[in-house]
Amino acid sequence: MQESNQPSLAGRIEASLAERFGESVPVDPALAGLDELARIAGHRVHRDFLDRPVEPSLLRLLCACALSAPSKSDLQQADILVLNDAAQRRAVIALMPDMPWLARAPVLLVFLANGNRTPKLSELRAKPFPNDHLDLFFNAAVDSAIVLTTFMRAAAAVGLGCCPLSAIRDQAARVSDLLGLPQRVIPVAGLAAGWPARAGHITPRLGLATTLHQDRYRQGDLAEAVAAYDRRRAALRPYARQRAPERFGVAELYGWSEDKARQYAEPLRSDFGAFVRAKGFCLD
Ligand SMILES: Cc1cc2nc3c(=O)[nH]c(=O)nc-3n(C[C@H](O)[C@H](O)[C@H](O)COP(=O)(O)O)c2cc1C
């Protein structure tokens, strides 16, 4: 039974990757774990959810799976904060006013980088801690991102849809106060999750020649690669709206590079470093 499903799974993966990268990535139908690969290759974020709760026991299971992710030096510097209380949820969502759809997300989580415990271990064991530098922040942030990704993978396996939220850092200090985060604990990303209301769609990515390197980093012709990607993406998934036409005008071909350049023509979270320092991380 399972074997007869394999060719179609392999075909689905190939179709997803062709849509994603605009090129062919052959899949051996005899490979194990094709169902998992099919979910990964077909990844898409979800922002529209059914009015159906996610059982707390299922959420706990997914969080436990997520926190089973690898951890740098086994230091375990990532935490998950589950927002259950309705008033607390509303207060956090109010800090992300551009995303009204969050109010309809059954699950709202915050993935934390926790650099608080590691120096405390040194204190508890009466040892010096000569490691209060950028690496503490970086390791904790990376661990947190890995836990977030693992949560998304676990959630997808049971049919849930997710959307990470860097917007949780737009007003990081207020979020930190609301959540009672101690020194050296900061939000890396929020995450909305629920049962998807629609299938969603694959977002094309830059071609593999740009982002997959062999032996040495290859810069290649970025302008040409981006122009090709802009055209492929505009054909498959054109932008519904152009950013800031009052400032930049209306572009004839509005591709990914134009959208990202317009997005980053505004200062974004330029106070984040100050927040991270105020939370006690040394960034030197
Ligand atoms: C770390 C991270 C933060 C994100 N923050 C937001 C966010 O604040 N709001 C949002 O709507 N989407 C957010 N996203 C989702 C991205 O916009 C989405 O992943 C991207 O458009 C590509 O779409 P795809 O994931 O469906 O391929 C975030 C994604 C990541 C990985």
The ligand as an SDF file (V2000), in Angstrom:
LIG
                    3D

 31 33  0  0  0  0  0  0  0  0999 V2000
   11.7770   34.4940   11.2310 C   0  0  0  0  0  0  0  0  0  0  0  0
   10.5240   34.7890   10.4150 C   0  0  0  0  0  0  0  0  0  0  0  0
    9.7410   35.8630   10.7530 C   0  0  0  0  0  0  0  0  0  0  0  0
    8.5620   36.1300   10.0330 C   0  0  0  0  0  0  0  0  0  0  0  0
    7.7630   37.1720   10.4440 N   0  0  0  0  0  0  0  0  0  0  0  0
    6.5840   37.3710    9.8170 C   0  0  0  0  0  0  0  0  0  0  0  0
    5.7080   38.3910   10.2990 C   0  0  0  0  0  0  0  0  0  0  0  0
    6.0070   39.1300   11.2300 O   0  0  0  0  0  0  0  0  0  0  0  0
    4.5070   38.5330    9.6720 N   0  0  0  0  0  0  0  0  0  0  0  0
    4.1380   37.7220    8.6270 C   0  0  0  0  0  0  0  0  0  0  0  0
    3.0250   37.8980    8.1170 O   0  0  0  0  0  0  0  0  0  0  0  0
    4.9600   36.7620    8.1500 N   0  0  0  0  0  0  0  0  0  0  0  0
    6.1620   36.5560    8.7210 C   0  0  0  0  0  0  0  0  0  0  0  0
    6.9960   35.5610    8.2870 N   0  0  0  0  0  0  0  0  0  0  0  0
    6.5840   34.7090    7.1540 C   0  0  0  0  0  0  0  0  0  0  0  0
    7.3060   35.0950    5.8670 C   0  0  0  0  0  0  0  0  0  0  0  0
    6.7370   36.2720    5.3480 O   0  0  0  0  0  0  0  0  0  0  0  0
    7.1940   33.9170    4.8740 C   0  0  0  0  0  0  0  0  0  0  0  0
    7.9200   32.8310    5.3940 O   0  0  0  0  0  0  0  0  0  0  0  0
    7.7600   34.3270    3.5060 C   0  0  0  0  0  0  0  0  0  0  0  0
    6.9100   35.2740    2.8950 O   0  0  0  0  0  0  0  0  0  0  0  0
    7.9040   33.1440    2.5570 C   0  0  0  0  0  0  0  0  0  0  0  0
    6.6780   32.4460    2.4560 O   0  0  0  0  0  0  0  0  0  0  0  0
    6.6420   30.8930    2.7520 P   0  0  0  0  0  0  0  0  0  0  0  0
    7.1570   30.6720    4.1370 O   0  0  0  0  0  0  0  0  0  0  0  0
    5.1860   30.5100    2.5970 O   0  0  0  0  0  0  0  0  0  0  0  0
    7.4970   30.2250    1.7230 O   0  0  0  0  0  0  0  0  0  0  0  0
    8.1880   35.2950    8.9510 C   0  0  0  0  0  0  0  0  0  0  0  0
    9.0060   34.2260    8.6070 C   0  0  0  0  0  0  0  0  0  0  0  0
   10.1600   33.9650    9.3310 C   0  0  0  0  0  0  0  0  0  0  0  0
   11.0290   32.7760    8.9470 C   0  0  0  0  0  0  0  0  0  0  0  0
  1  2  1  0
  2  3  1  0
  2 30  2  0
  3  4  2  0
  4  5  1  0
  4 28  1  0
  5  6  2  0
  6  7  1  0
  6 13  1  0
  7  8  2  0
  7  9  1  0
  9 10  1  0
 10 11  2  0
 10 12  1  0
 12 13  2  0
 13 14  1  0
 14 15  1  0
 14 28  1  0
 15 16  1  0
 16 17  1  0
 16 18  1  0
 18 19  1  0
 18 20  1  0
 20 21  1  0
 20 22  1  0
 22 23  1  0
 23 24  1  0
 24 25  2  0
 24 26  1  0
 24 27  1  0
 28 29  2  0
 29 30  1  0
 30 31  1  0
M  END
$$$$
